[in-house]
Amino acid sequence: MFFPIISNKIAMVTAIKQQITYEMIFWMDIHQKCLSTLCRLCGSMFKEREKTKLKNVVSRDLQQCFKIDLTEDQLDIHPPALCHSCTLKLSRWRKQRNSNKPAAVPTISLHCFVPHGDDCSVCQGRNWDPSIVLDLCKQEGAVSWEFEGNVICVFHDNFGEMVVKRIVFQPDGQYTVYLLGMQVDVPDLLPQQLIQFVQNVQVCTGNSTFPDIARQNRDGLRGADGEVVATVENHFFMNGSVSHRMTIRHSKCSRMADTSSGMCNVCSIYKGTLHSKVRHSQTKDELSKFKRNTYMTPEELRRKVSESAYNNKLLSQRNNKMKKTIRQLFQEESIQLTPEDADRVSSLVTESSGDLSGILSSDANPNCKLLWQEQCKAAKTSPKQMRWHPAIIRWAIAIRAKSSSAYNVLRNSGFIRLPHQNTLNSYTHFTDPIIGVNPELLSFYIKDLKLDDCPEHERQVNLIFDEMKVSSGLAFSMRTGRMVGYVDVGDVVGQMEEFERRCTEGTELLIAKDKEIASHALLFLARSITSSYKFPVAYYATKNVCASELYPMAMECSQALHMMGLTVRTLTSDGASSNRRFYTILGAQSSQPGEPIYKSRNCFQPTEETFFICDVPHLLKTTRNNFENSGWNRSTKNLVFRGHSIRWPQLMQLYEWDQGLDRSAPGLRLLPRLTYEHLHLSPSLRMKVKLAAQVLSSSVANALESRQTKGVKGLESTIHFIRMVNRAFDILNISNKDAWQRKRNNDLKPFYSSDDPRLQWLLDDFLGFLKEWREEGGQKEGLTKKEKLKLCLSRETLDGFYITVHSFVEATRTLLQMDGAQYILSDKFNQDPVEEFFSKQRGTGGSQDNPTVDQFGHFMLANIVAGSRSVGSSRANVRLEEVCRDIRDEPLPKRKRTNTNS
């Protein structure tokens, strides 16, 4: 048993008495826990999920039947409840007694309970309750949980980056202590004393004052026998925090510091050996083949010449031996060909080589040509000396992103040569996956996209942001030495929370906040409005993000883009309430008082304006959902326009009529694309933009008009509503310059002029239609306010259309007045690039479609390097861009190799 060193004998006796008292209290708690699992009568242990009854409920029956007076029971001797079997026997005895029948005493063998002692039959062979240990850990301020019967207690550093100390309490009363992941021996203590001892123990820091030796011996320091006697670690624990410096730790380090220097005795003694290495080291490093001759000493030059001569002699001997072997095999196993066979083989080889060279020399498929050239080059070159083309690297990274195992199968099949995974890692890990803005990543974008050469109109970007659900969990980053997975919304918010904590510390206002684990990843992506480039700017780990947190993140990304020479012309997001409150925080001024805010001044370019866009596909889905809830589904809407109802059953009747056999041509349909799934929507089907666009289309409006000519009345408003929404969606979703010719729809033509009549139609006709609809519902008499709101689309949808139309019109007119801007595609203002990027994230890593925050960062780097070679999931709710077939020769960034030579 462990006792503190006390010189005074009286104090020693007092400490021993306190120790004995504590042990008695601890084991008495365990004894009472065990009593709570026993029956008061028979003394048997309760079964799992057995129904029990408190003894106080049947105290009268116990007195009359067994002459047991519960007032004499003691809490630390007698159990508090009865088992189910004894309860039933006692109940039958009571019923017989109440029915005036002779009642025999139940056949229950009464157990005799005695006070707790060293040979207590109640506690003997019983394990302590994990809840006791959990309560002790909580009292000492440690993090603890129960796992597979064990209680795990851990101590982090001050910032929660790393688990420093860990205790594992086993059910049989044993325990194991780990310091920095290594098991250590500790004195035999009771749980509370053990927790206090581990909490106060000082962790050995190792020898951190020898950085040069540590850098030169990253694989460990070896002794005279070649065995590793010390290891090099990239960080150590000191004064409650993690220091990200290299330290040298002896292989026999006990991890517990027992000297004033903060080191254990072994590391402290080994410090003298390290000082000796610094003063008297005369060992010579292995001569590096990458060291230039001009930097070598005369001794190193003579050594290099000697080694080169020896290697040349050795290669010559191997070459002669191989020639001799080949000559011998040719003489023993070769077959003599006849002149006719020789001519036939020669002509066959000549013709085949001519066909192959003709195919590969053409420019019809440059990717096949490049692949063939790289395969020929790889067949003649050593794998370590092979330098792969950047296009092959991008293609290989895209394949591995889908499945690492499939890539290994393809590479090891022998049919094709591909780069090793370590080679790909050096490209995908050219920088660390940092939450927030990564300066190295922005530098890569400037070089890769050649932003310095872009004209002014191509520097106008749309900053898109949206959240993706990720798997909640923590991961330790070996490169950064941090725990990844906590909520991280940028340095500004973190500094504000730290400032608030410091200001309220020591007052009643201080609220202890534990670090929350992130459940979403918020991505900011920049997309050029007049060009084709797009790239992720930053990502943040969030959980229930609010507008006040969005503001510093958006400002940080906007500032980074401004430093890159780009101008944030528009901000695009979905119609979430937090996003609209964020627009209000920007301090924008709307065009009319009382109308939603749709623009603000650019904080980094005061002469420019930034416009807000609500994603048009999201607005189309919310419009369809309002339509569906009118007379169907949840029936939360009762849409009426110009006195006529707009109801979902009208479409269902149209679908049944279009499917019917009572028409003159039952085999032909007016709506071949309209299916059962379009009208009977499930939660997953409501997410698909394609279904909403096909319901609110001109084909449906034409079919309703055809049905109206058959005598069906009351469809005027529905037809007008569908046509207005369909044309607005066509105008705001132009993605191709030539699609209007192929589909014969002038609304799909790009915007070439700021005076395009479609812009004025959006402002006057479409917004006028929505305004008239809203005012008509508000002027209805005899209805409550709630009933009036049901007559029109939801306020969020109407405000979203108002913000988007005004922002799109003004942004388009501003951009078309710039020099060099030829046309504008309205599709550039939606969220499709972010949805496509999320699709690539879910498609990376094999079958795992829900990455963690740590995996999100690594997958993002892999997709960025792969570029357009990376392909999203086929189940994505977005139009996927075509795989780029152009071959780019620009070199890719690569992780810098650590120089091991001093």
Helices and strands as residue ranges (DSSP letters): H 9-35, E 53-54, G 55-58, H 59-66, G 70-72, E 81-82, H 84-98, H 130-139, E 143-147, E 150-156, E 163-169, E 175-179, E 182-184, H 191-200, H 211-216, E 221-222, E 228-233, E 236-238, E 241-243, E 247-250, H 265-280, G 293-295, H 298-333, H 339-361, H 366-380, H 390-402, H 404-411, H 421-428, E 436-437, H 439-448, G 451-453, G 456-459, E 460-469, E 475-476, E 483-484, H 491-504, E 520-528, E 534-542, H 547-563, E 567-573, H 577-585, E 599-601, E 609-614, H 616-628, E 640-641, E 644-645, H 649-659, H 676-679, G 685-687, H 689-695, H 698-709, H 716-731, H 739-743, G 746-748, H 757-761, I 762-766, H 767-778, H 785-789, H 795-816, G 826-829, H 832-843, H 853-866, G 867-869
